Amino acid sequence: MAFPGRMAVRNRYLLLKAKLLAHAIWTGKLSLRKVINVLVCSAAFTLRRTRSGAAPFILSLEVGNECNANCLFCRDAKGRIYDTDPKALPLGGISKGVMPFEMAADLIRQCSKDSLIAVLYTNGEPLLYKDLPRLIQACSRVRLLSMIATNGLLLNEKNITEMLSAGIDFIKVQMSGFTQDVYAVQVRFGNVERLKDNIRLLARKRDEMKCPTVLMLDFIAYSYNSHQLPDVRAFCRELGVSLNIRPGNPRGGLEGREPELSAEALPLPGGCDWPWKGLQVNFNGEVLMCCDGVTFSGSQPYAVFRPGDPVAVIWNGAKARQARATLATQGRGAIPICAQCYRKDLAFKW
């Protein structure tokens, strides 16, 4: 079975967006002010204005970047994160750390009136962040949608109950194989039967607690696991969990054996809407133009955020406006990280 993701066709997530929109309306987390901000940000991108809306409508936070799975595409066997900056050494350039709760909470508070959703992970396993339930609760308190993506290995009853009780809106669980032999090709540390049991528990607890949380299994597709897709589809239907399929990254040992993420030549034509619609904050407070910046050591931050700093000033500050102007007038090739990026737009990777 061939997967269309190898073509540079972006994953539009139309059904997921519809579910999240309905969820936001049902839970009272969508306001006219937020809708207006989305429209203003989108219009600013379309018209290539350097000033965007009042705030990013997606706030992405790297709450921590440790991981308990050590997948091939992400880091080496010792857990060192791959540096995607071609001018840097492939390993050792990306430092690790944890975002202070006070920093994350202040960012959420400042963006809550205009932003739609807080993405509480970037490069790491969010369930390793001890304050995750408090952070989800902080989002719920100010009516800001919250989501995580997890490898699922730590989805025990305690973690699940705490997240659902705190009001998490969207949980995405990653899988790259339905049997252990296939799953282990990509995931160094993990057992797929345990993962499947954890997903079953998550779906059951959501139903028992009558939570409106949207659940999605994110199947990372390679040629070696394509034959297991029917089993994955049946598993999702059984549990009432949405399914997404996206192309896997062949980095870390699968180069030459698996297709590249895209057959299109880099840099991709056209712009990217990330700088107009989303804001990435690293664990150490670095404010970056997109979420891929956390693994690109040459990224130039807009600022280094500290609790109390005005996010609105950073969001439409001189460095942010210059980045938008460069993308709008010179294209992706003018910015090193954009020149090598396959991302099509503001989406969950591909």
N, C-alpha and C positions, 0 to 999 in steps of 0.2 A: 504494500500500500504506500503510495506517495503522499506526502503532506504538502499542501499549498504554501506553507510558511516559508519555504525556501525561495519562493518568489517574494519580491519586496512589497507584498500586499499587506497592509497593516491590519491587525485584528481590531475590528471596530467595536466589539463587545456590545452590540446593539441590545441583545436580550438582557444582558447584565445591567446595562445602563437603565433600561426600562424598569427592571426589578428594583434597582437602587432608588430611582426616582419615585416609584410607588411607595417604597419603604420610607423615604424621606417625608413624603406627604403624610403617610399614615402615622408616623411618629412625631410629627410636628417640627421636623428639623429643616424644613424648607420655608423660606420667607421671601417676600417680594424683594426685599433688599438684596438677598443672595442671588435671586434670579437676575436682577438688574446688573449686579457685579459680573455675573457670568457673561451676560450680553455685552457689557462694556469691554471686558477682557477679550472676548472673541472678536468684537469689532476692531479693537486696537490691533490685533494680529492681522486681520484681513486687510485693514487699511495701512498696515506697517507703521503705526504710530509708535513713538518711543515711550510715551506714557501709557500705562495700562490702567486697569481698574483700581478700585480703592485697596484691594488686597488680592493675593493669589486665590483662585478658587479651589486649588488643591495645595495643601500644606504637607510637605513630605519631611518626616523627621527620622534621622538615623539615631534611634535611641541606644543602639549598641551594635557592634559589628563582630562579635564572637559568634561561632556556630558550632553545633554539636554533630553535624553531618559531614562536613568537609567534602562537598561534591567536587568532582573533577574540574568542572568549568569555572569554579569560583576561587579555589585556593588549593595549595599543595597539601601533601600528607601531614605536614607539621602545622597546618592551619594558617600559613602565611597567605595573605590576600594577594591575588594577582593585580599588578599595576598595569592598567591598560594604556598608559602614556608611552608611546613608542620611543620617546627620548630618555626614558628611565629604565632602570633594571627591572626585569619582570617580577622580582620578589623583593620584599623588604622596604618598599617605598610607602606603603599604606600603613599608617599607625592605627592602633586599636584603642578603643576607649568606650566609655558609657556617658550618655548625656545626663547631666543632673536633672532630677525631677523638676526643680524650680525653673530651669530654663525651658523645658518642654511645656510646662504648665503655663508659663508666661506667653510663649508663642501661641498656644491654643487660645488663651484668653484674648489676646490682642486681635487675632484673626477671626474670632468666632462669629462676629456679626455679619461678615461679608463672605467668608470662605464656606465652601460646601462640605469638604471632607478633610480629615487629618489622616494621613497614611503613616502608621506608627511602626514602620520598618523601612530599611533601605538595603543594607548589605550586612545581613546577619540574621540570627534567629531571635525574633522578638520575645519569645517565651522565656528567654534567658534574662530578660530585663525585669528585675524584681518589682519595679513600680508600675508594671504594665496595667494591672487592674485599676490602680489609682489614676493612671493617665487616661484610660478609657472612661472612667467615671468623670474626670475633669471635662472630657469632650461632651459627655451626656449632659452634664450640668449646664453647659452653655449652648446646648442644642446643635452641636457640631457632629456630623457623621464621623465614625471612626472605622478603620479597617486594619487588618494585619495580613501578611502572607507568612505561612509557617511550613516547615518541613514535616510537621505533625507528630514528631517523635515524642514531644513533651505534652501532648494533649491528654493528660490524665484527668480524672474526675475533678480534682481540686482546681486546676488551671481552667478547665472548661467552665465550671460553675462560677468561678470568680469573674471570668470575662463576660459570660452571659448575664450575670447579675449586675455587672457594671454598665451594661447596655451597649456592647459592641454591635456594630451594624453589619459588618461584612468580614468573613473569615475565608481566606483562600488557602487551600492545602495543596502542596506540590507533591507530585508522584511521577516517577520516570520508569516504572516497571511494575507489573502485577504479580510477578513471582520473584523470589529472592535472587535467583541467578541473573535475571534481567535487571532488577532494581540495583543490584550491587555493582553493575558496570559503571554507573555514575556516582552512586552514594557510597562513600567509604565506610561510614559508621551509621548503621541503621538496619532494622529488620522490617521488611514490608508487611509481614503478617501482623506485627505489632502496630504498624502504621494503619493498616486496614481496620483493626480492632479499635484504634483510637478514633478513626473517622466515624465508625459505627456509633461509638459512645457519644461523640460530638452531636451527631444527628439525633440520637435518642434523647439526649439531655435538652437539646433545643426544643424538641417536641414536648417533652415532659414539663419543661418550664414555660411552655407557650411563648417562646421568644420569637420575634419577627426577624431575627438575624439571618442574613443571606449567606448561604454556604456554597462554596464552589471548589471543585477538585480541578486543579491545574495540571493537566497531563503534558509533560515535557517530551516532545516527540523526537525520536531518532529512527533511523532505518532499522536498527536492531530491535526496537520494541514495538514496531507498528502492528505486528500480528496480535498484540494483546489489547488493542483498542476495543474490540467487541466485548471483552471481559470487563474493561473499565466502564464502558457505556452501561452495561447491565448492572454493575455495582452502583453507579450513580442513580440509575432509575430506581433501584431497590430502596435506596436511602432518601430519595427526594432531594438530591444534591445536584446543583448545576455542574456542567462539564465544560471546560475550556481546553482546547488543544493548541499548543504553540511550539514552534521549532526549538530544538535544543542547540545549545552552543557547543561546538566541537572542541573547544579549548581544553587543554589539560591531558592530552593523550589520545584524543579521538580525531586529531587533525589528519586529513587525508583519507580517513575511514568513513567520515560523515560529511555531508555537504555543508558548505558555509551557510551562515544565516541568510545571506542574500546573494543573488547572482548579479545584482546591479553594481556598477562601478562607483567607487567612492571618489570624492564626496558626492552624496546624493543631491540631486537638483532640488531647488525650492528651499523654503525655510523650515523652521520647526517652531511649533507654538508653545513649547515649554517656557521660554523666558517671559511670555505674555500671560500665561495661565497658571503656572506652578512655581513653587519656591521650595528649594531643598536646603535643609539645615543639617550640617554634619554634627556628630556627637560633641565636637569641641566648639561649636558655635559658628563655624564657617558657613556663611550663606552663599550658596552656589546656584548657578543658573539652571541646573537640571540634576536629576538623581544619579546619572552616570558619573557625575563629578566626584563622587565619594571613592571611586576606584581609579581616578585619574590624577596622579600626584601633581601634575602641572596645572591643575585647575586654579583659576584666579578668583578668589571669593569677592563678592560684592562688599562684604564687611565681616567682622567677627562679632556675632551677637552676644550680648550679655543681658541677663534679666533687667528689664526696665528700658532698654533701648527701643526706640519706636520702630516697629516693623514697617509701617507705612512709608517712613522716610527711606529705609533701605530698599523697599520694593520698587519705588519709583525714583530712586536716587541716581546720581550721575553715572555710576558704574553699570547699573542695571539698564539704564536708558542707552548707554553706549553699546552694550552687548546687543540690544534689540536693533539699534541702528546698523551695526555691522552685519548682522544676519539679514536684515531687510535690504541692504544696499549691495553687499558683497557676497552673500550666500554662505553656505556652510564651510567652504574651503578657507575662509578667512579666520576661522577660529579652530585651533588645533583639535579640541575634543569633538567639535561638530564635524570636522573633516573626516573622521574615521567612524562616525556613528551610523548605524543602520536604523535607528528609531525613526518612525514616521511622524509620530505626534505624541500628545499627552495620553498615554495608555499604559496599561500594566505590562510593560516591556514590549511584547510584540503581539 
